[in-house]
Amino acid sequence: MLQELDPLLHSQLRLAIVSILLSVDEADFVYLKEQTGATAGNLSVQIDKLAAAGYIRVTKEFVGRKTRTSCQITEKGCEAFERYVEAIKSYLKL
Amino acid sequence: MEEKKLNEKESLELITQMIRQSRRNMVVGSGNRFLLYGYSAVILSIIVFVLVRTTGHLTWAALWFGMFLPFIYSWLYDRKHRPAVVTYTDRMINETWKVIGTLFVITVLVMMILGYAMGSVNFALMLPLALIYCGIGTSITGLVIKDSVLAYLPLFGLVFAIYMLVALPSLLHTPVTWHLYFGLSFLIMMVIPGHNLNAKCRK
């Protein structure tokens, strides 16, 4: 029987965010926006969803006078991603 | 990017593409930091050498504390300019240099405390120790970012540190040429690999 794909990760933008965060230690909002090509509003919503699920950790701080939002993947996020990739492999018979 | 559902193949393609893209965007350890410290040491070595040589006053060697200036500059710079993305490599390098920096502060403090207890402070050991600390830090950075020039060139700079440590017990005063050797070591350890690293990044 095929494994169920995590609905939270099975969306283009959320999967893109998690994939990026998996290969770096920390990325800020601007970087994620550039890499994914998403709008600020949409990205913000998806980041909130991932953060609420505990897949990513969001830190807001002041750098000089500007605010900086940075994201890091959590252990839970890594595990979810691994399960997602394993599930895809089973679908594609990899 | 819209929030659309993907099929399995598209998911796999997206994962691969995003990971590849973010790896491509990693700025692999810019050489500017090495150039900052390297050139500061070279310039200071010449200034200290000339001043000690012409005046005969060893107190001019205290100008070496000026090496804390590039540290303060880079600390202030980092506070104002946070990178858009921090890789595991960046984190590893930062942590390595934090340890090296702490080692410097501890060494200076211990030397001052011991000097106070013994009645005189002698910073002669600081030159070889600084070479060893910076040489090891640079080599580790080179190994982490897989740059063989950065990893192995500091070993040549460390030769001067070994010479200083071997010669120190038999000397009454620090030879004035040591200041130049120190600058030369930094030229080998940091300036050359720093330029090499920048040239590689530009390619």
Interface residues (C-beta under 8 A of the other chain):
Chain A: L5 H10 S11 Q12 L13 R14 L15 A16 S19 I20 L22 S23 V24 D25 E26 A27 D28 V30 Y31 E34 Q35 T36 G37 A38 N42 Q46 V63 G64 R68 S70 Y84 V85 I88 Y91 L92
Chain B: M1 E2 E3 K4 K5 L6 E8 K9 E10 S11 L12 L14 I15 M18 I19 Q21 S22 R23 N25 M26 R79 K80 H81 R82 A84 V85 V86 T87 Y88 D90 R91
